[in-house]
Amino acid sequence: MKSSTTLNFITTSLVAGFLAVASAQAATFQWDGGASSGDWTAGNNWNPNGTAPTTGVVTSDRININGAQESVYSAAQGATTFGGANIRGLVIGSGATTPGGTLRITGGSLTTVGTGGTDSAYDIVGNTAGSAAFIIDGGSYTSNGLVINLNSSTGVVTLNGGTATIGTLKLGPASGTGGATVNLNGGTLKLSALQSDGIANGGSVTRVMNFNGGTLQAGVTFSFPTTNVISNVVKSGGAKIDTNGFDVTIDNALAHDSGLGGTADGGLTKTGAGTLNLNAANTYTGVTKVSAGTLSLGQSAAITSTAKVILDGGTLQSAFNQSLGMLDLTASSTLDLSTGGTFVFADSSSLESSWSGTLSISGTFTDGASVKFGIGGLTSNQLSQISINGNAATLDGSGFLSTAVPIPEPSSYVMLAGLLVLGMGFLRRTRCRSSV
C-alpha cells in the first residue's frame, strides 16, 4: 500500500521555471468574450487591455473567466502554468457586472500552482451570483485545489474526457446558498481530498456528484465527507472508482438515478489495488464488478439484492450478512468472509459457461451457513472452481456451500445396502467353490 500525505503536482523543472518568473509582477487577465467567439487568442475577448494571456509558459498570472461567451483552451495553447504564492491561477464566474462564465478545455495542459494551503490560493468555479461551468473534454487540468461555489453561486464541473488532477476538491461555500455539482461522464478525476464546506446541516446548498462513466481515481487515502454530505448519483454510465493502491471510504449511499425510473443504472466498477469501503445501504441497481483490490461492504444489505455481482480478479469482503443477485466469475478472485460474514447469492448455475479461474473463499466459514446459492444453484464444474480455506467445496441439500461430504439421501442408503448384500453373496459363493 502506498503511503503519502499529499500529491506533489509540481515537478522539479516546474518549480525551477516558476521561480524564474516569480519576481515578475503577476497580471490578472479578464475574459469577457468581447470578440463573440471562444478563441483564446483573440485579444478582444480579453478586458481591459485587449491582449490574450501568453500560453505555453510558466507564469504567475491569474485568469478570470466571466460572461456568457464560452472560453476554449485547446491543444494549440500547449502546456501553461498560472498562479503562485497565494495567487489563484483560475477563477470562473467572478464578475459582479457580468456574472457567470464557462471555460472548456479540449486539449493541451492547463496547470495552476496557487500555494498557501488554504482556500485563498485554490481555483474557483462560481464566486458570485450566477452560473459558472468548467468543462473538460480532453487534455489535462492540474491544480493544488479547486472550490466549486465559493460564494452563493451555482458551480458545475463536467469531465467528458481527458484528466483532471486536483489536490483538494471542495463542494459548497462556507455559508450562503447555491449548488456545487461534479459530472463524471468520462475521463479520469484524480483526487487527494474531497471536502464539503457549509453551514450546519448543509443549509440550502446542494452538493452532487454524478457518476456517469468517468473514473474517480485516488491520489492518496481519503474519505467522502460525513457532514454536509455529497449526494452520489449513479447514472446509466455507472460509477467507476480506481483506488490506485490507496483506500477510499464512502459513508453515504451510492444512489440510483431516479431519472432512470425502473431501468437499471450502470452499477459500480471497482479497479486498482487498495480498498473501497462502502458503509451505507447503497441503492444503485446495476452490476457490481470488482476487477482489482478489495470492495469491502461495511453493513448488511450494502448492495441491491437483485443486481449481479462479477468478480473479475479482485476481492469482495464483508463481515455482515449480504443478500445478492447471481455471481459471475470472470477471473480468479476471493470472497472474504472476514470474521463471519454471510453471502446469499441467487442461483448462478446458468452462468457456468462464463465462469473462469478460481474462487477462493477465506475468513470465518461455517459449513451449511456462510455461503448459499440455493439447491442446484451451482453446477459441478462451478463447484470444482471453488475452494474454502484451501478445501474442496460441495453444495449441501439446502443449497449452502460446505467443506464436508454431503450426507446421502435415504434412497442412496438402500442402494448401498443392496450392493453390499450382493457383494457378500458373491464372496460366499467364491469361497464355497474354492473349498470343493
N, C-alpha and C positions, 0 to 999 in steps of 0.2 A: 504494500500500500504506500502510495506516495505521501509525503508529508510536506506541507507548505503553509505559510501564513498569509501569503498574498501572491497574486500574479505579478510578475515583473514584465510590464508591457514595453519597456524602453530598453532596447539593446545598447550595447556599449557604443556602437557607432552613432546611434540616435542621440545619446546623451552628449557625445562629443560635438555633434552637429548643432544641438540645441544650445550648448554653452557658447558656441562660436557666434551665435546671433543674440544671445541673451542681453548684451549690452545695448542693442538697438531698441529704440522706442517702439513699443507694441502699438499697433494700429487696430481700430475696430472697423470692419467693413460691413455696411448695412445693405442687405439685398432687399429691394422693393419691387423688382420686376418691371422697372420703367420701360424696358425695351419690349415688353409683352411677349417674351419668349423665355424658355428655360435655359438658354445659353449662358453657361457660367462665365464665359469670356467676354460677353457683351458689356461694355462699360456702362451703358445707360441703365443696366439692371442694378447698378450699384450706386448708392447715395451716401454721402453728398458729393464725392469727388469724381464720380463717373469713371472710376478706374477699378477693374476687377482685381481681386487679390491674386498674388502670384502663387502658382501651384507647382508641384514637383520639387518643393524645397522644404526645409525645416525653418519655421518662423514662429515667433511668439504672438502673432496676430490673433485676433478674435473675429469670428464670423457670426453675424446676426442675420437670420432669415425671417423676413416679415412679409405680410401681404398675401394677396390671393394668387399671384403668379408663382407656380412651382419652380424651384431651382433644381437643376440637374448637374450632379457631379459624375463625370464619365471617365472612361479609360484614358481619354485624351488629357485629363488633368494629372495623370500619373500618381506618384506617391507623395502626399503632402502631410506635413505636421503643423498643427496650430496649437496655441496656448502656451502656458508656462506657469511659473510660481504664482499661485493664487489668481491665475488668469484662465477663465473658461475659454476653451477653444471653440465651442459651438453653442449657440442658443437659437432655438427655433420657436418663433412666436413670442417676441419680446416687445413688439411695438405698441405704444399706447394709442397712436393715431391710426396705425394700420395693423390691427390685431391679427393673430394667427400667422400661419406660414407653413410651407411644405418644402422639405428637402428630399430629393430622391438620388440614391447612389446606384448607378448602373454598371460601374466598373472602376478600375483604379483602386487606390488605397488612401483612405482618409483617417488620419490619426490625430487625436488630441491628447496633450500631456499636461493638463491642468493639475498642479500638485498642491498639496496642503492638507490632504487627508480629510477634508470636510466638504459640505455642500458648496462652499464658496468657490471651489475650483471645478466642480462637476459640470458636465454639459447639461443642457436643459431642453426638454421638449414640452412647451407650454408654460409661459411665465406670466401671462396676463390673460384677461378675458378673451374668449375666442377659442378656435380650434387650431392645434398645431399637429403636424404629421411628419414623421420621419420614416421613409420607405427605402428599404434596401433590396434591390433586385439582383445585384451582382457585385463583384468587387469585394472590398473589405472595409470595415469600420472598427477602430480600436480606441478604447478610452479607459481612463482610470475609473470614471464614474459617470452615470447618467441618471438624471432625475426626470421622471415623467409627471407633469403637472406640479410645478413648484408653487404656483400661486393661483388657485381658483380658476383653472382653465381646463380644457379638455385636450389631453395629450395622447397620441396614438403612435406606437412604434410597430411597423409591419415589416417582417422579414419574409421575402418571397424567394430569395436565393442569396448566394454569397455567404459571408461570415460576419458576425458581429462579436467582438471580444471585449467584454466590459468587466471591469473590476467589481464595482458595486452598482447594482441596478435598484433604484428606489421608485416605488409606485405611490403616488399620492402626496399631497402637501402636508406640512406640519400643522396647518389649520386651513379652514376655508371649505370650498366645495369643488365640484367638477369631477373629472374622471381621469383614470390612467389605465391604458389598455396596451397589451402586447399581443400581436397576432403572429403566431409561428406557423406560417404557411409553407415554408421551405427554407433551405439553407441551414446554417448552424449558429445558434446563440450560445456563446461560451461565457459562463458567469463564475465569479468567485464569491459573490454575496448577493442575496436577494432580500430587500427590505421594503417595508411599507410604513412610511411616516403617516401620522394622522392624529387627530384629536380622539379623545376617549370614545370607544365603541365605534370608531370609524367615521363618525359624523355623517355627512351626506356625500362623502367621496366614494365613488365606485372604483374598484380595482379588479381588473380582469386579465387573465392570461388564457388566450385561446390556443389550444393545441390542435393544429390542423395540418400535420405532415412535416413541419420543420423539426429540427433536433435541438433539444436543450442539453448542453454539454457542461459538465462540472469542470471548473478550473482548480478548485480546492474542495474540501469537505464543507458543506453548508446545509442549512435547513430553510424551508419556506417559513415565512412569518407565522406566528401563532396568535398575534394580536393584529387588529386591523387587517384581517386575513384577505388573501387574494382569492377570487373566485376562479378556480381552474376548470375550464370548459373543454371537453373532448369532442371535437368535431369530426366530420367524415374522414379527414386525413389522418386522424389519430394522434396520440401522444407518443413522441419518441424521445426517450431520455437515455443519454450516454453518461454513465457515472465516471468513465475515463480514469479508473483507478482510485477514485475517491468515494465518499459516502454522501448520499443526498437523502434528506428526510422530509417527507410531506405529511403534515399532521391534519390537513383539511382535505376534503374529498376531491378526487378527480371525477367531475360530474358529467353525465351525458348531456349533450347539447339538446335542449328542449325543442329547438327549431327542427330537429330531425324527426320528431314525433316517435313513432314506433320503429323507425328504421335504425338499424344498428349503426353506431358511430365507428370510428376507425380503431378503437381499442388502445392498448398500450404495448409498446415495444421497448424492452429494456436491453441496452447494449453496453459494452465496455466493462472492464474489470471494476471491482468495487461493489457497493451495496446500495440499492434503492429501497428505502424503508417507507412503506405505505401504512400509516397508522390510523386511517379513517375508514368508514364504510363507504367505499367508492361506488359510484352508480353508473360508470361508463359501461356500455353494453357490448362492445366489440371484443375481439380476440385479445387475450393476454399472451405475449410472446417473450420468452426470456432467452436471449441469444448469447449472453456472456455475463459474468459476475453473478450477483445474488439479488433476487427480488424477495424481500422479507415482508411478510404480511403481519402487521402488529396488532391485529384484533380479529375476532371472529367475523365471518361473512365480509371479508375485506374486498372480495371480488364478486361481481354479479354471478349468481349460481347457474345461469343458463349459458354463459359465454364459454367458448372453447379455450383451453389452455394449450399452448405449444411450447414444449421445452426443446430448445434449439442449440444446446451447448452450455447453458447456464444452470443455476440452482434456484429452485423455488423453496422457500423456507417459511415455516410458521410453527409457533408453539401453541397455536389456537385452533379451534375447530373450523374447518373450511368445507363448504359445500359448493362444488364447481361443476362446470359442464364437462364435455369429453376431454380426454387428454391425448394429445398427439406428441409423438417423439420423433424429431427430425435430425437429432444428433445426440451423442452421448451426453447425459445430463444427470443431475442429482435432485432428489426430493428429500429435503432435510426436515425431519420432524422435531428437531431441537429437543426440548425437554418433555415432549409428549403431545405434540400437535396431532390432529387427525385430519385426514383428507377424504372426502366422499366425492368421487368422480362419477359422471354419468357413464352408461355403457359405452365403452370405447372400442369394442370389437370390430366395428365397421371401418376403423382406421388402420387395420392391420397392414395394409399394403404400403402405407406411408411411414410406418414405424421404422426407424433406422438408428443404429447404435445401441447403447445400453442405458438402462435407468437404474441408478444406484440409490437405494433408499437408506438413509442414515438417521441417527438420532434415536430417541427412546421409542422403540417399536413394541407393540403388543399384538401377538397373534390374534387374528379374528376381531380386531377392534380399531386398528390405527388407520388402515387404508382400505377403501371399499370401491369396487367397480360394479357391483351388482352381480347376480347369478348369470354366468355366461358373459360377463362384461369384458373379458379379455380372452383372446384365443390362446391356444397352447404355444404358438410361435411368439406372441407378445410376452407371455409368462417367461419364456426362455430368455428373454432380453432383460429381465428384472432380477436384481439381487438385493437382498435385505441384510444390511450389515455383513455382507460377504457371503450370505447363504442363499441357496436357490429359493425361488418363490413359487407358491401354489395358490390356488383360489379355492376357498372352502365352500361349503354348501350354502352359505349365506351371502356369498359374493365378496367376502373380505380376503385380503392377502394374508398369507400365513407362511411361516417357515417350516411348520410341521407337516407330516404326511397326512393327507385327508383321510378321515375315518370312512371306510367303505359303507355303502348302503346295505340294508338287510339282505336284499337280493344277491348282493355280492358274496355275503357270508354263505348263503345257501349253495351258490355255485362252487365256492371254495371247499365246502364240506363234501359236496358230491365228487369233486375231483380227488379229494383226499381218500374217500371210500374206494373209488375206482383204483387209485394207486396202490392202496393196501391190498386189494383183491389181486391185483396183478403180481405184486411181490409174493403173496401167499402161494399162487399157482406156480410161480417160478421156483420157489423153494421145494414144493411138493415134487415137481418133475425132476429136480436135480437129486432128490433123495432116493428115486427109484433105481 
